[in-house]
Amino acid sequence: MLFGGETITQNADVVMFVHREEIVHAKFEPSMNAEAKKEGGKTPWTIWKEKMDLIAGKAVVYNNKRRGAQGNKQAELVFEGDVMTFRDVS
C-alpha cells in the first residue's frame, strides 16, 4: 500500500502502476540440471528461458482513472536499466 494512497486516488485524475513480469519470473529460475520433460524433451530451465525471452522488457500498465474505464493495458515497453526509464518500442 502506498503511503497516503487514499489521498493520491482522491486527488489524481489517473493513478498508474507498472508491473514487469520478468522481475517476478526471474525469481523462479529452475536448476539447469533438472531432467527434460517427456513432451518435447525440453528441460524446465529451457522452458523458463524461453518465457524470459518473450517477456523481457515488457510491462503491464495498471490504471485507475477517476473518469472512464479502469483496467489493464499491455504496453510494449523497453526498460533501460542504466537510466531507469521505460520507452515505447515504436
Phi and psi restraints in degrees (range 20) as a CNS / XPLOR table:
assign (resid 1 and name C) (resid 2 and name N)
       (resid 2 and name CA) (resid 2 and name C) 1.0 -74.2 20.0 2
assign (resid 2 and name N) (resid 2 and name CA)
       (resid 2 and name C) (resid 3 and name N) 1.0 144.4 20.0 2
assign (resid 2 and name C) (resid 3 and name N)
       (resid 3 and name CA) (resid 3 and name C) 1.0 -64.6 20.0 2
assign (resid 3 and name N) (resid 3 and name CA)
       (resid 3 and name C) (resid 4 and name N) 1.0 128.2 20.0 2
assign (resid 3 and name C) (resid 4 and name N)
       (resid 4 and name CA) (resid 4 and name C) 1.0 70.0 20.0 2
assign (resid 4 and name N) (resid 4 and name CA)
       (resid 4 and name C) (resid 5 and name N) 1.0 26.9 20.0 2
assign (resid 4 and name C) (resid 5 and name N)
       (resid 5 and name CA) (resid 5 and name C) 1.0 -57.7 20.0 2
assign (resid 5 and name N) (resid 5 and name CA)
       (resid 5 and name C) (resid 6 and name N) 1.0 -39.0 20.0 2
assign (resid 5 and name C) (resid 6 and name N)
       (resid 6 and name CA) (resid 6 and name C) 1.0 -65.3 20.0 2
assign (resid 6 and name N) (resid 6 and name CA)
       (resid 6 and name C) (resid 7 and name N) 1.0 -40.8 20.0 2
assign (resid 6 and name C) (resid 7 and name N)
       (resid 7 and name CA) (resid 7 and name C) 1.0 -64.4 20.0 2
assign (resid 7 and name N) (resid 7 and name CA)
       (resid 7 and name C) (resid 8 and name N) 1.0 -40.6 20.0 2
assign (resid 7 and name C) (resid 8 and name N)
       (resid 8 and name CA) (resid 8 and name C) 1.0 -60.0 20.0 2
assign (resid 8 and name N) (resid 8 and name CA)
       (resid 8 and name C) (resid 9 and name N) 1.0 -49.6 20.0 2
assign (resid 8 and name C) (resid 9 and name N)
       (resid 9 and name CA) (resid 9 and name C) 1.0 -70.6 20.0 2
assign (resid 9 and name N) (resid 9 and name CA)
       (resid 9 and name C) (resid 10 and name N) 1.0 -26.7 20.0 2
assign (resid 9 and name C) (resid 10 and name N)
       (resid 10 and name CA) (resid 10 and name C) 1.0 -74.1 20.0 2
assign (resid 10 and name N) (resid 10 and name CA)
       (resid 10 and name C) (resid 11 and name N) 1.0 -34.4 20.0 2
assign (resid 10 and name C) (resid 11 and name N)
       (resid 11 and name CA) (resid 11 and name C) 1.0 -99.9 20.0 2
assign (resid 11 and name N) (resid 11 and name CA)
       (resid 11 and name C) (resid 12 and name N) 1.0 -14.3 20.0 2
assign (resid 11 and name C) (resid 12 and name N)
       (resid 12 and name CA) (resid 12 and name C) 1.0 -95.4 20.0 2
assign (resid 12 and name N) (resid 12 and name CA)
       (resid 12 and name C) (resid 13 and name N) 1.0 147.4 20.0 2
assign (resid 12 and name C) (resid 13 and name N)
       (resid 13 and name CA) (resid 13 and name C) 1.0 -78.3 20.0 2
assign (resid 13 and name N) (resid 13 and name CA)
       (resid 13 and name C) (resid 14 and name N) 1.0 -35.1 20.0 2
assign (resid 13 and name C) (resid 14 and name N)
       (resid 14 and name CA) (resid 14 and name C) 1.0 -140.1 20.0 2
assign (resid 14 and name N) (resid 14 and name CA)
       (resid 14 and name C) (resid 15 and name N) 1.0 133.7 20.0 2
assign (resid 14 and name C) (resid 15 and name N)
       (resid 15 and name CA) (resid 15 and name C) 1.0 -119.5 20.0 2
assign (resid 15 and name N) (resid 15 and name CA)
       (resid 15 and name C) (resid 16 and name N) 1.0 126.1 20.0 2
assign (resid 15 and name C) (resid 16 and name N)
       (resid 16 and name CA) (resid 16 and name C) 1.0 -126.5 20.0 2
assign (resid 16 and name N) (resid 16 and name CA)
       (resid 16 and name C) (resid 17 and name N) 1.0 142.9 20.0 2
assign (resid 16 and name C) (resid 17 and name N)
       (resid 17 and name CA) (resid 17 and name C) 1.0 -125.5 20.0 2
assign (resid 17 and name N) (resid 17 and name CA)
       (resid 17 and name C) (resid 18 and name N) 1.0 139.6 20.0 2
assign (resid 17 and name C) (resid 18 and name N)
       (resid 18 and name CA) (resid 18 and name C) 1.0 -107.3 20.0 2
assign (resid 18 and name N) (resid 18 and name CA)
       (resid 18 and name C) (resid 19 and name N) 1.0 126.6 20.0 2
assign (resid 18 and name C) (resid 19 and name N)
       (resid 19 and name CA) (resid 19 and name C) 1.0 -113.5 20.0 2
assign (resid 19 and name N) (resid 19 and name CA)
       (resid 19 and name C) (resid 20 and name N) 1.0 123.7 20.0 2
assign (resid 19 and name C) (resid 20 and name N)
       (resid 20 and name CA) (resid 20 and name C) 1.0 -105.4 20.0 2
assign (resid 20 and name N) (resid 20 and name CA)
       (resid 20 and name C) (resid 21 and name N) 1.0 103.9 20.0 2
assign (resid 20 and name C) (resid 21 and name N)
       (resid 21 and name CA) (resid 21 and name C) 1.0 -61.1 20.0 2
assign (resid 21 and name N) (resid 21 and name CA)
       (resid 21 and name C) (resid 22 and name N) 1.0 -29.2 20.0 2
assign (resid 21 and name C) (resid 22 and name N)
       (resid 22 and name CA) (resid 22 and name C) 1.0 -63.5 20.0 2
assign (resid 22 and name N) (resid 22 and name CA)
       (resid 22 and name C) (resid 23 and name N) 1.0 -31.0 20.0 2
assign (resid 22 and name C) (resid 23 and name N)
       (resid 23 and name CA) (resid 23 and name C) 1.0 -66.9 20.0 2
assign (resid 23 and name N) (resid 23 and name CA)
       (resid 23 and name C) (resid 24 and name N) 1.0 -43.6 20.0 2
assign (resid 23 and name C) (resid 24 and name N)
       (resid 24 and name CA) (resid 24 and name C) 1.0 -69.3 20.0 2
assign (resid 24 and name N) (resid 24 and name CA)
       (resid 24 and name C) (resid 25 and name N) 1.0 -46.9 20.0 2
assign (resid 24 and name C) (resid 25 and name N)
       (resid 25 and name CA) (resid 25 and name C) 1.0 -63.5 20.0 2
assign (resid 25 and name N) (resid 25 and name CA)
       (resid 25 and name C) (resid 26 and name N) 1.0 -32.5 20.0 2
assign (resid 25 and name C) (resid 26 and name N)
       (resid 26 and name CA) (resid 26 and name C) 1.0 -62.0 20.0 2
assign (resid 26 and name N) (resid 26 and name CA)
       (resid 26 and name C) (resid 27 and name N) 1.0 -28.3 20.0 2
assign (resid 26 and name C) (resid 27 and name N)
       (resid 27 and name CA) (resid 27 and name C) 1.0 -70.0 20.0 2
assign (resid 27 and name N) (resid 27 and name CA)
       (resid 27 and name C) (resid 28 and name N) 1.0 -15.4 20.0 2
assign (resid 27 and name C) (resid 28 and name N)
       (resid 28 and name CA) (resid 28 and name C) 1.0 -108.1 20.0 2
assign (resid 28 and name N) (resid 28 and name CA)
       (resid 28 and name C) (resid 29 and name N) 1.0 29.9 20.0 2
assign (resid 28 and name C) (resid 29 and name N)
       (resid 29 and name CA) (resid 29 and name C) 1.0 -64.6 20.0 2
assign (resid 29 and name N) (resid 29 and name CA)
       (resid 29 and name C) (resid 30 and name N) 1.0 121.8 20.0 2
assign (resid 29 and name C) (resid 30 and name N)
       (resid 30 and name CA) (resid 30 and name C) 1.0 -78.9 20.0 2
assign (resid 30 and name N) (resid 30 and name CA)
       (resid 30 and name C) (resid 31 and name N) 1.0 167.9 20.0 2
assign (resid 30 and name C) (resid 31 and name N)
       (resid 31 and name CA) (resid 31 and name C) 1.0 -66.5 20.0 2
assign (resid 31 and name N) (resid 31 and name CA)
       (resid 31 and name C) (resid 32 and name N) 1.0 142.3 20.0 2
assign (resid 31 and name C) (resid 32 and name N)
       (resid 32 and name CA) (resid 32 and name C) 1.0 -71.1 20.0 2
assign (resid 32 and name N) (resid 32 and name CA)
       (resid 32 and name C) (resid 33 and name N) 1.0 -15.0 20.0 2
assign (resid 32 and name C) (resid 33 and name N)
       (resid 33 and name CA) (resid 33 and name C) 1.0 -92.2 20.0 2
assign (resid 33 and name N) (resid 33 and name CA)
       (resid 33 and name C) (resid 34 and name N) 1.0 0.9 20.0 2
assign (resid 33 and name C) (resid 34 and name N)
       (resid 34 and name CA) (resid 34 and name C) 1.0 -64.7 20.0 2
assign (resid 34 and name N) (resid 34 and name CA)
       (resid 34 and name C) (resid 35 and name N) 1.0 148.6 20.0 2
assign (resid 34 and name C) (resid 35 and name N)
       (resid 35 and name CA) (resid 35 and name C) 1.0 -72.3 20.0 2
assign (resid 35 and name N) (resid 35 and name CA)
       (resid 35 and name C) (resid 36 and name N) 1.0 152.2 20.0 2
assign (resid 35 and name C) (resid 36 and name N)
       (resid 36 and name CA) (resid 36 and name C) 1.0 -70.8 20.0 2
assign (resid 36 and name N) (resid 36 and name CA)
       (resid 36 and name C) (resid 37 and name N) 1.0 146.3 20.0 2
assign (resid 36 and name C) (resid 37 and name N)
       (resid 37 and name CA) (resid 37 and name C) 1.0 -77.6 20.0 2
assign (resid 37 and name N) (resid 37 and name CA)
       (resid 37 and name C) (resid 38 and name N) 1.0 153.8 20.0 2
assign (resid 37 and name C) (resid 38 and name N)
       (resid 38 and name CA) (resid 38 and name C) 1.0 -65.8 20.0 2
assign (resid 38 and name N) (resid 38 and name CA)
       (resid 38 and name C) (resid 39 and name N) 1.0 -36.5 20.0 2
assign (resid 38 and name C) (resid 39 and name N)
       (resid 39 and name CA) (resid 39 and name C) 1.0 -76.2 20.0 2
assign (resid 39 and name N) (resid 39 and name CA)
       (resid 39 and name C) (resid 40 and name N) 1.0 109.4 20.0 2
assign (resid 39 and name C) (resid 40 and name N)
       (resid 40 and name CA) (resid 40 and name C) 1.0 82.3 20.0 2
assign (resid 40 and name N) (resid 40 and name CA)
       (resid 40 and name C) (resid 41 and name N) 1.0 -10.6 20.0 2
assign (resid 40 and name C) (resid 41 and name N)
       (resid 41 and name CA) (resid 41 and name C) 1.0 67.2 20.0 2
assign (resid 41 and name N) (resid 41 and name CA)
       (resid 41 and name C) (resid 42 and name N) 1.0 22.3 20.0 2
assign (resid 41 and name C) (resid 42 and name N)
       (resid 42 and name CA) (resid 42 and name C) 1.0 -92.5 20.0 2
assign (resid 42 and name N) (resid 42 and name CA)
       (resid 42 and name C) (resid 43 and name N) 1.0 141.5 20.0 2
assign (resid 42 and name C) (resid 43 and name N)
       (resid 43 and name CA) (resid 43 and name C) 1.0 -79.7 20.0 2
assign (resid 43 and name N) (resid 43 and name CA)
       (resid 43 and name C) (resid 44 and name N) 1.0 158.9 20.0 2
assign (resid 43 and name C) (resid 44 and name N)
       (resid 44 and name CA) (resid 44 and name C) 1.0 -57.0 20.0 2
assign (resid 44 and name N) (resid 44 and name CA)
       (resid 44 and name C) (resid 45 and name N) 1.0 -34.6 20.0 2
assign (resid 44 and name C) (resid 45 and name N)
       (resid 45 and name CA) (resid 45 and name C) 1.0 -67.9 20.0 2
assign (resid 45 and name N) (resid 45 and name CA)
       (resid 45 and name C) (resid 46 and name N) 1.0 -39.6 20.0 2
assign (resid 45 and name C) (resid 46 and name N)
       (resid 46 and name CA) (resid 46 and name C) 1.0 -63.2 20.0 2
assign (resid 46 and name N) (resid 46 and name CA)
       (resid 46 and name C) (resid 47 and name N) 1.0 -42.3 20.0 2
assign (resid 46 and name C) (resid 47 and name N)
       (resid 47 and name CA) (resid 47 and name C) 1.0 -63.2 20.0 2
assign (resid 47 and name N) (resid 47 and name CA)
       (resid 47 and name C) (resid 48 and name N) 1.0 -43.7 20.0 2
assign (resid 47 and name C) (resid 48 and name N)
       (resid 48 and name CA) (resid 48 and name C) 1.0 -60.4 20.0 2
assign (resid 48 and name N) (resid 48 and name CA)
       (resid 48 and name C) (resid 49 and name N) 1.0 -45.0 20.0 2
assign (resid 48 and name C) (resid 49 and name N)
       (resid 49 and name CA) (resid 49 and name C) 1.0 -64.8 20.0 2
assign (resid 49 and name N) (resid 49 and name CA)
       (resid 49 and name C) (resid 50 and name N) 1.0 -40.0 20.0 2
assign (resid 49 and name C) (resid 50 and name N)
       (resid 50 and name CA) (resid 50 and name C) 1.0 -62.0 20.0 2
assign (resid 50 and name N) (resid 50 and name CA)
       (resid 50 and name C) (resid 51 and name N) 1.0 -41.0 20.0 2
assign (resid 50 and name C) (resid 51 and name N)
       (resid 51 and name CA) (resid 51 and name C) 1.0 -67.3 20.0 2
assign (resid 51 and name N) (resid 51 and name CA)
       (resid 51 and name C) (resid 52 and name N) 1.0 -40.4 20.0 2
assign (resid 51 and name C) (resid 52 and name N)
       (resid 52 and name CA) (resid 52 and name C) 1.0 -58.8 20.0 2
assign (resid 52 and name N) (resid 52 and name CA)
       (resid 52 and name C) (resid 53 and name N) 1.0 -40.6 20.0 2
assign (resid 52 and name C) (resid 53 and name N)
       (resid 53 and name CA) (resid 53 and name C) 1.0 -64.0 20.0 2
assign (resid 53 and name N) (resid 53 and name CA)
       (resid 53 and name C) (resid 54 and name N) 1.0 -35.6 20.0 2
assign (resid 53 and name C) (resid 54 and name N)
       (resid 54 and name CA) (resid 54 and name C) 1.0 -71.9 20.0 2
assign (resid 54 and name N) (resid 54 and name CA)
       (resid 54 and name C) (resid 55 and name N) 1.0 -35.7 20.0 2
assign (resid 54 and name C) (resid 55 and name N)
       (resid 55 and name CA) (resid 55 and name C) 1.0 -98.8 20.0 2
assign (resid 55 and name N) (resid 55 and name CA)
       (resid 55 and name C) (resid 56 and name N) 1.0 -2.3 20.0 2
assign (resid 55 and name C) (resid 56 and name N)
       (resid 56 and name CA) (resid 56 and name C) 1.0 -60.1 20.0 2
assign (resid 56 and name N) (resid 56 and name CA)
       (resid 56 and name C) (resid 57 and name N) 1.0 127.0 20.0 2
assign (resid 56 and name C) (resid 57 and name N)
       (resid 57 and name CA) (resid 57 and name C) 1.0 78.1 20.0 2
assign (resid 57 and name N) (resid 57 and name CA)
       (resid 57 and name C) (resid 58 and name N) 1.0 1.7 20.0 2
assign (resid 57 and name C) (resid 58 and name N)
       (resid 58 and name CA) (resid 58 and name C) 1.0 -98.0 20.0 2
assign (resid 58 and name N) (resid 58 and name CA)
       (resid 58 and name C) (resid 59 and name N) 1.0 158.4 20.0 2
assign (resid 58 and name C) (resid 59 and name N)
       (resid 59 and name CA) (resid 59 and name C) 1.0 -144.2 20.0 2
assign (resid 59 and name N) (resid 59 and name CA)
       (resid 59 and name C) (resid 60 and name N) 1.0 154.1 20.0 2
assign (resid 59 and name C) (resid 60 and name N)
       (resid 60 and name CA) (resid 60 and name C) 1.0 -108.6 20.0 2
assign (resid 60 and name N) (resid 60 and name CA)
       (resid 60 and name C) (resid 61 and name N) 1.0 127.8 20.0 2
assign (resid 60 and name C) (resid 61 and name N)
       (resid 61 and name CA) (resid 61 and name C) 1.0 -102.1 20.0 2
assign (resid 61 and name N) (resid 61 and name CA)
       (resid 61 and name C) (resid 62 and name N) 1.0 118.3 20.0 2
assign (resid 61 and name C) (resid 62 and name N)
       (resid 62 and name CA) (resid 62 and name C) 1.0 -94.9 20.0 2
assign (resid 62 and name N) (resid 62 and name CA)
       (resid 62 and name C) (resid 63 and name N) 1.0 128.6 20.0 2
assign (resid 62 and name C) (resid 63 and name N)
       (resid 63 and name CA) (resid 63 and name C) 1.0 -124.1 20.0 2
assign (resid 63 and name N) (resid 63 and name CA)
       (resid 63 and name C) (resid 64 and name N) 1.0 152.7 20.0 2
assign (resid 63 and name C) (resid 64 and name N)
       (resid 64 and name CA) (resid 64 and name C) 1.0 -135.7 20.0 2
assign (resid 64 and name N) (resid 64 and name CA)
       (resid 64 and name C) (resid 65 and name N) 1.0 98.7 20.0 2
assign (resid 64 and name C) (resid 65 and name N)
       (resid 65 and name CA) (resid 65 and name C) 1.0 -93.4 20.0 2
assign (resid 65 and name N) (resid 65 and name CA)
       (resid 65 and name C) (resid 66 and name N) 1.0 143.9 20.0 2
assign (resid 65 and name C) (resid 66 and name N)
       (resid 66 and name CA) (resid 66 and name C) 1.0 -71.4 20.0 2
assign (resid 66 and name N) (resid 66 and name CA)
       (resid 66 and name C) (resid 67 and name N) 1.0 -35.9 20.0 2
assign (resid 66 and name C) (resid 67 and name N)
       (resid 67 and name CA) (resid 67 and name C) 1.0 -121.6 20.0 2
assign (resid 67 and name N) (resid 67 and name CA)
       (resid 67 and name C) (resid 68 and name N) 1.0 129.0 20.0 2
assign (resid 67 and name C) (resid 68 and name N)
       (resid 68 and name CA) (resid 68 and name C) 1.0 104.4 20.0 2
assign (resid 68 and name N) (resid 68 and name CA)
       (resid 68 and name C) (resid 69 and name N) 1.0 -173.0 20.0 2
assign (resid 68 and name C) (resid 69 and name N)
       (resid 69 and name CA) (resid 69 and name C) 1.0 -75.2 20.0 2
assign (resid 69 and name N) (resid 69 and name CA)
       (resid 69 and name C) (resid 70 and name N) 1.0 147.4 20.0 2
assign (resid 69 and name C) (resid 70 and name N)
       (resid 70 and name CA) (resid 70 and name C) 1.0 -104.1 20.0 2
assign (resid 70 and name N) (resid 70 and name CA)
       (resid 70 and name C) (resid 71 and name N) 1.0 161.8 20.0 2
assign (resid 70 and name C) (resid 71 and name N)
       (resid 71 and name CA) (resid 71 and name C) 1.0 149.5 20.0 2
assign (resid 71 and name N) (resid 71 and name CA)
       (resid 71 and name C) (resid 72 and name N) 1.0 -166.6 20.0 2
assign (resid 71 and name C) (resid 72 and name N)
       (resid 72 and name CA) (resid 72 and name C) 1.0 -106.7 20.0 2
assign (resid 72 and name N) (resid 72 and name CA)
       (resid 72 and name C) (resid 73 and name N) 1.0 147.8 20.0 2
assign (resid 72 and name C) (resid 73 and name N)
       (resid 73 and name CA) (resid 73 and name C) 1.0 -130.6 20.0 2
assign (resid 73 and name N) (resid 73 and name CA)
       (resid 73 and name C) (resid 74 and name N) 1.0 121.5 20.0 2
assign (resid 73 and name C) (resid 74 and name N)
       (resid 74 and name CA) (resid 74 and name C) 1.0 -75.1 20.0 2
assign (resid 74 and name N) (resid 74 and name CA)
       (resid 74 and name C) (resid 75 and name N) 1.0 123.1 20.0 2
assign (resid 74 and name C) (resid 75 and name N)
       (resid 75 and name CA) (resid 75 and name C) 1.0 -115.9 20.0 2
assign (resid 75 and name N) (resid 75 and name CA)
       (resid 75 and name C) (resid 76 and name N) 1.0 132.7 20.0 2
assign (resid 75 and name C) (resid 76 and name N)
       (resid 76 and name CA) (resid 76 and name C) 1.0 -85.8 20.0 2
assign (resid 76 and name N) (resid 76 and name CA)
       (resid 76 and name C) (resid 77 and name N) 1.0 94.4 20.0 2
assign (resid 76 and name C) (resid 77 and name N)
       (resid 77 and name CA) (resid 77 and name C) 1.0 -117.1 20.0 2
assign (resid 77 and name N) (resid 77 and name CA)
       (resid 77 and name C) (resid 78 and name N) 1.0 153.3 20.0 2
assign (resid 77 and name C) (resid 78 and name N)
       (resid 78 and name CA) (resid 78 and name C) 1.0 -113.0 20.0 2
assign (resid 78 and name N) (resid 78 and name CA)
       (resid 78 and name C) (resid 79 and name N) 1.0 129.2 20.0 2
assign (resid 78 and name C) (resid 79 and name N)
       (resid 79 and name CA) (resid 79 and name C) 1.0 -96.1 20.0 2
assign (resid 79 and name N) (resid 79 and name CA)
       (resid 79 and name C) (resid 80 and name N) 1.0 125.0 20.0 2
assign (resid 79 and name C) (resid 80 and name N)
       (resid 80 and name CA) (resid 80 and name C) 1.0 -104.8 20.0 2
assign (resid 80 and name N) (resid 80 and name CA)
       (resid 80 and name C) (resid 81 and name N) 1.0 97.3 20.0 2
assign (resid 80 and name C) (resid 81 and name N)
       (resid 81 and name CA) (resid 81 and name C) 1.0 -63.7 20.0 2
assign (resid 81 and name N) (resid 81 and name CA)
       (resid 81 and name C) (resid 82 and name N) 1.0 -32.1 20.0 2
assign (resid 81 and name C) (resid 82 and name N)
       (resid 82 and name CA) (resid 82 and name C) 1.0 -67.1 20.0 2
assign (resid 82 and name N) (resid 82 and name CA)
       (resid 82 and name C) (resid 83 and name N) 1.0 -25.5 20.0 2
assign (resid 82 and name C) (resid 83 and name N)
       (resid 83 and name CA) (resid 83 and name C) 1.0 -119.0 20.0 2
assign (resid 83 and name N) (resid 83 and name CA)
       (resid 83 and name C) (resid 84 and name N) 1.0 7.7 20.0 2
assign (resid 83 and name C) (resid 84 and name N)
       (resid 84 and name CA) (resid 84 and name C) 1.0 51.4 20.0 2
assign (resid 84 and name N) (resid 84 and name CA)
       (resid 84 and name C) (resid 85 and name N) 1.0 54.3 20.0 2
assign (resid 84 and name C) (resid 85 and name N)
       (resid 85 and name CA) (resid 85 and name C) 1.0 -134.4 20.0 2
assign (resid 85 and name N) (resid 85 and name CA)
       (resid 85 and name C) (resid 86 and name N) 1.0 143.1 20.0 2
assign (resid 85 and name C) (resid 86 and name N)
       (resid 86 and name CA) (resid 86 and name C) 1.0 -101.1 20.0 2
assign (resid 86 and name N) (resid 86 and name CA)
       (resid 86 and name C) (resid 87 and name N) 1.0 141.6 20.0 2
assign (resid 86 and name C) (resid 87 and name N)
       (resid 87 and name CA) (resid 87 and name C) 1.0 -136.9 20.0 2
assign (resid 87 and name N) (resid 87 and name CA)
       (resid 87 and name C) (resid 88 and name N) 1.0 155.3 20.0 2
assign (resid 87 and name C) (resid 88 and name N)
       (resid 88 and name CA) (resid 88 and name C) 1.0 -70.2 20.0 2
assign (resid 88 and name N) (resid 88 and name CA)
       (resid 88 and name C) (resid 89 and name N) 1.0 145.6 20.0 2
assign (resid 88 and name C) (resid 89 and name N)
       (resid 89 and name CA) (resid 89 and name C) 1.0 -67.3 20.0 2
assign (resid 89 and name N) (resid 89 and name CA)
       (resid 89 and name C) (resid 90 and name N) 1.0 -38.0 20.0 2
